Structure formats: C-alpha cells, structure tokens
Amino acid sequence: MKNRIIEFTIPFALFMVQCINAQEVIQLESITAPEGWQWTRPEEIVDTPDPNNVVVANVSTPSITVYRPSAEKANGTALIIAPGGGFHMLSMTNGGTKVADWCVENGIAAFVLKYRLVPTHGNPQAEFMKKVQEGADKMDQEIKPIIELAKADGFAAITYVRQHAQEFGVKPDQIGIIGFSAGGALSGAAAFKFTNPTNRPDFVANIYPALQVVDTSHMPEQPMPMFIAVTSDDVFGFQTLSTQLYNQWNKAGEPVEMHIYEKGGHGFGMRKQDLPSDKWIDAFGEWLDSHGWITYKS
C-alpha cells in the first residue's frame, strides 16, 4: 500500500499513544498547494486551555489515522472524521479521536482525517480569533486557497478508503463522512460537490458545520442520507446555516435528520457539559441504526 507512515515525530508519537485504538497513519495523495502558500513551521501539537483536547497546527501533508474494530464487532461501515478548528488548527480529541473510539466500540472502522491548514506562527487560536474579529467573511476569502485544499483532502480520504475497502474490512457502499465546524465544510462539500462514484460518500453527518464556504446553491444529482446537529447558541451562527441545509434536503424529499439543542455552544463535540447536547452521539448512533449501518445500543 502506498505512503504508509511507520516513523513519527516525537510529539505525534506521543499523540498516537493517547489514541488507544489507533493502528496506523496513511498519507493521502491530494491536489498540490498553490504558489504562495508555504509552511515554515513543522506540524505541531500546540498548548490550549483544555488539557484534555490535543490540538494540532501547521498540517501541510494530509493523512488519515486508521481505527479498526475487532472482527467480532465489525459491521462493514466506515466513517471518515474531519475535526474542526477554523482551518487554523485541528481539535483532534474532541472532534476526532474520541469519535473514532466510539466508532470502534460500535463496529465502525474510523479514519481520522488531518487536512491541510493555514500556516500559523506559534498560537493558531489567537491568530484565528484575531482574523475573526477583523471580519470572518474577509478571513474566509483570504484563506480560500487553503479551504479548497482541505476540501480536496476530504475527497482524497473518501477515495482512498473506498479503493481499499476490502483491505480495511468495510463495504464500499457503507462509507460516510462526519465533519465538525471547519471539518463540516469538508463533509458539506462531500455532500454537494462529489464528482464520481469513488469520492461520493454514502452518508454524511454535519456537526455545527461551517457551510458558508460551501456552494450549496444546487442539490446534487445523487443525494445521500444526512444527519445534522447544532445548538441554538452557536456563536458563529451555524444554526442558521444548518437549518437552511435541513430545509433544502427535506424539500427535495431526501432522508435527513436534524437535532437543534438549546444550549451547548459551538464546538461541543464529544465534551461532556451535562447538557442535552451531550447526547448527540447517541442520536447519531440511533440514526445509523435506522439505516442499517450499525446495531446501536446506547
């Protein structure tokens, strides 16, 4: 198999140790970065106020980390997981590895995607918030080339998993993608902009997705079932975008389920806040069960 990584930098090796179900990392072949975008710092784990959430920055090479369930639990379903982080960082635990661990427990083969990010210079969270304060629309336009790379990396992940479905023990018609925040732009793009059967997901989950950078003006010719979860107090207003997406899918008569939680804020992911939004993962499991992709017991 091409581009399997068997050597890691020390920070990434430590991160792999924390991921009890992680098995291997595979580099993806994707489109080339445009001129003018260069990463002067290596990929790195950055300090954040939350010690329970590993955050990665300066990703310049896309990859997937593979999590496979035991043969006794495996049900043939695969899920590509795109963490969030405003295209400046990746919330690898909250919107990545914890979701993958849940997948493994429920018989799903999981693939945590590290897609390419905006080059940052030491504090990606501060750099991101400064740009948001200066104007989120302006920021999205300025980093559009990176966003397009990230979307392409999402398609590359779907393609790779489908091409190697037999090796991973998954069914080629049971491959989905879930995206959180900026990662939701990848899952949203996968729903609307797939170009062939190889990179079309069989189902999509958008969790507080950043859909403002996705062209959602036209329904795709072959829509797939969709799951959406968001909160009413999302500070970025993604509840409005999510509602519009639900209405679009529902109006077209396509299978769609949406959960809007009163509280939980943006970026709730797998964090436990003692709020109803903590249960979104159970709702997702039940939705997968309703389509026959897993047998779920909460």
C-alpha positions in Angstrom: 0.0 0.0 0.0 1.3 3.4 -0.9 2.5 6.1 1.5 2.1 4.3 4.9 3.9 6.1 7.7 5.8 4.0 10.1 8.0 6.7 11.7 6.7 9.7 13.6 8.0 12.9 15.1 8.1 12.7 18.9 5.0 14.9 19.5 3.0 12.9 17.1 4.2 9.6 18.5 3.0 10.8 22.0 -0.3 11.7 20.4 -0.6 8.2 18.9 -0.1 6.7 22.4 -3.1 8.6 23.7 -5.2 7.0 20.9 -5.7 3.5 22.2 -7.4 2.2 19.1 -5.2 3.9 16.5 -3.4 1.5 14.3 -1.6 3.3 11.5 -1.3 6.6 9.7 -1.5 6.8 5.9 -0.5 9.8 3.9 -3.0 10.9 1.2 -2.4 12.0 -2.3 -4.3 15.2 -3.0 -4.1 18.3 -5.1 -0.9 20.5 -4.9 -0.9 23.7 -2.8 -0.9 26.9 -4.9 2.1 29.1 -5.2 2.5 31.5 -2.3 1.4 29.1 0.4 4.3 27.7 2.4 4.5 26.1 5.8 7.6 27.4 7.5 6.9 25.6 10.8 6.5 21.8 11.0 3.3 20.1 12.0 3.0 20.5 15.8 0.8 20.0 18.9 0.0 23.3 20.5 -0.9 24.3 24.0 -4.5 25.1 24.7 -6.5 25.9 27.8 -8.1 22.5 27.6 -5.5 19.8 28.6 -7.9 17.1 27.6 -8.0 18.1 24.0 -5.0 17.6 21.7 -4.8 20.4 19.1 -2.6 20.2 16.0 -1.5 23.0 13.8 0.5 23.6 10.6 -0.6 20.4 8.8 1.0 20.5 5.4 0.5 16.9 4.4 -3.0 15.3 4.6 -3.3 11.9 6.2 -5.8 9.5 7.8 -5.3 7.7 11.1 -6.9 4.3 11.0 -9.0 2.8 13.7 -10.4 -0.7 13.1 -12.9 -2.6 15.3 -12.4 -6.2 16.3 -13.6 -8.8 13.8 -16.3 -9.7 16.3 -17.8 -6.2 16.2 -17.0 -5.1 12.7 -20.2 -4.3 10.7 -18.7 -3.1 7.4 -19.4 0.6 7.9 -16.6 3.1 7.6 -16.6 6.7 8.9 -14.1 9.4 7.9 -13.9 12.0 10.7 -12.9 15.6 9.9 -12.2 17.6 13.1 -12.8 21.3 13.4 -10.6 24.3 14.2 -11.3 27.2 11.8 -8.8 25.9 9.2 -6.0 27.1 11.5 -5.9 24.0 13.8 -7.5 20.6 14.4 -9.3 19.7 17.5 -8.0 16.2 17.4 -9.5 14.8 20.6 -12.9 16.5 20.9 -13.8 16.1 17.2 -11.6 13.3 16.2 -10.1 10.5 18.3 -13.0 10.3 20.8 -15.4 9.9 17.9 -13.1 7.2 16.5 -13.1 5.3 19.8 -16.9 5.5 19.8 -16.9 4.1 16.2 -14.7 1.2 17.2 -16.9 0.3 20.1 -19.8 0.2 17.7 -18.2 -1.8 15.0 -17.3 1.0 12.6 -13.9 1.4 11.0 -12.9 5.0 11.6 -10.4 7.2 9.7 -9.5 10.5 11.5 -8.5 13.0 8.8 -5.8 15.6 9.2 -6.4 18.0 6.3 -4.1 20.9 5.4 -4.3 24.1 7.5 -3.4 27.7 7.2 0.3 28.2 8.1 0.5 29.7 11.6 3.3 31.0 13.7 3.0 29.7 17.3 -0.5 30.5 18.5 -3.1 29.4 16.0 -6.0 30.0 18.3 -5.0 33.6 18.8 -4.3 34.1 15.1 -7.7 32.7 14.2 -9.6 34.8 16.7 -7.8 38.0 15.6 -8.9 37.3 12.0 -12.5 36.6 13.1 -12.6 39.9 15.0 -11.4 41.7 11.8 -14.1 40.0 9.8 -15.0 36.4 9.3 -16.1 36.9 5.7 -12.8 38.6 4.9 -10.9 35.8 6.6 -12.7 33.1 4.6 -11.9 34.9 1.4 -8.2 35.3 2.3 -7.8 31.7 3.2 -9.9 30.3 0.4 -7.0 28.5 -1.3 -6.4 26.5 1.9 -10.1 25.8 2.3 -10.1 24.3 -1.2 -7.1 22.2 -0.3 -8.9 20.9 2.8 -12.0 20.0 0.7 -9.8 18.2 -1.7 -8.2 16.3 1.2 -11.7 15.2 2.3 -12.4 13.8 -1.2 -9.0 12.1 -1.2 -9.8 10.4 2.1 -13.2 9.1 0.8 -11.5 7.8 -2.4 -8.7 6.1 -0.5 -11.0 4.3 1.9 -13.3 3.1 -0.9 -10.4 1.9 -3.1 -9.0 -0.1 -0.1 -12.4 -1.1 1.3 -11.6 -4.8 1.2 -8.3 -4.4 3.0 -10.0 -2.4 5.7 -12.8 -4.8 6.0 -15.5 -2.3 5.0 -18.3 -2.3 2.5 -17.7 0.1 -0.4 -21.3 1.2 -0.2 -21.2 2.0 3.5 -18.6 4.8 3.6 -19.6 8.0 5.3 -18.0 11.3 6.4 -18.6 13.3 9.5 -17.3 16.9 9.9 -17.2 19.3 12.8 -17.2 23.1 12.3 -14.5 23.7 9.7 -14.5 19.9 9.2 -18.2 20.4 8.4 -17.1 22.3 5.3 -15.4 19.1 4.1 -18.4 16.9 4.8 -20.7 19.6 3.3 -18.5 19.7 0.2 -18.6 16.0 0.0 -22.4 16.0 0.0 -22.7 18.7 -2.7 -19.6 18.5 -4.8 -18.6 14.9 -5.3 -17.5 14.2 -8.9 -17.8 10.5 -9.3 -18.9 7.3 -7.5 -15.5 6.9 -6.0 -15.5 10.1 -4.0 -19.2 10.2 -3.2 -20.0 9.4 0.5 -22.9 7.1 1.2 -24.0 9.2 4.1 -22.9 12.5 5.6 -23.1 13.9 9.2 -22.6 17.7 9.6 -22.0 18.8 13.2 -22.1 22.6 13.7 -20.8 22.8 10.1 -19.1 25.9 8.6 -21.2 25.8 5.4 -20.6 29.4 4.5 -17.6 28.3 2.5 -19.5 25.6 0.6 -21.6 26.2 -2.5 -25.0 24.8 -1.5 -27.0 26.5 -4.2 -27.9 23.3 -6.1 -28.9 19.9 -4.8 -26.5 17.1 -6.0 -27.8 14.7 -8.6 -27.4 11.7 -6.2 -28.1 13.0 -2.7 -27.3 10.7 0.3 -28.9 10.5 3.8 -27.8 13.3 6.1 -27.5 13.9 9.8 -27.2 17.4 11.3 -26.5 18.5 14.9 -26.1 22.1 16.2 -27.1 24.3 19.1 -29.3 27.4 19.3 -26.5 29.3 21.0 -23.8 28.6 18.4 -21.7 31.9 18.5 -20.8 31.6 14.8 -24.5 31.4 13.7 -24.1 28.0 12.2 -27.5 27.0 13.5 -29.0 29.2 10.7 -26.8 27.5 8.0 -27.7 24.1 9.4 -31.4 24.9 9.3 -31.2 26.0 5.8 -29.4 22.8 4.8 -32.1 20.7 6.6 -34.8 22.6 4.7 -33.1 22.2 1.4 -32.6 18.4 1.9 -36.1 18.0 3.3 -37.8 20.0 0.5 -36.1 17.7 -2.0 -37.6 14.7 -0.3 -34.2 13.3 0.7 -33.5 11.5 4.0 -32.4 14.0 6.7 -32.4 14.2 10.4 -31.6 17.3 12.4 -31.1 18.0 16.1 -31.0 21.5 17.4 -30.1 21.7 21.1 -31.0 24.8 23.1 -27.6 25.0 24.8 -24.1 23.7 24.2 -22.3 26.4 22.3 -20.1 26.0 19.4 -17.6 23.1 19.4 -19.4 20.9 21.8 -18.1 17.7 20.1 -17.5 14.9 22.5 -17.1 17.2 25.5 -19.4 16.4 28.4 -21.2 19.5 29.7 -24.1 17.9 31.5 -26.4 19.3 28.8 -28.8 17.5 26.3 -26.3 18.3 23.6 -24.0 15.6 25.2 -26.4 13.1 23.7 -25.9 14.0 20.1 -23.7 11.0 19.6 -26.4 8.7 20.8 -28.8 10.3 18.4 -26.3 9.8 15.6 -25.9 6.1 16.6 -29.7 5.6 16.5 -29.8 7.3 13.1 -27.1 5.0 11.8 -29.1 2.1 13.2 -32.3 3.2 11.5 -30.4 2.9 8.1 -29.0 -0.5 8.9 -25.4 0.7 9.1 -24.9 -0.4 12.7 -26.8 -2.1 15.5 -26.8 0.6 18.2 -27.3 0.2 22.0 -26.9 3.5 23.9 
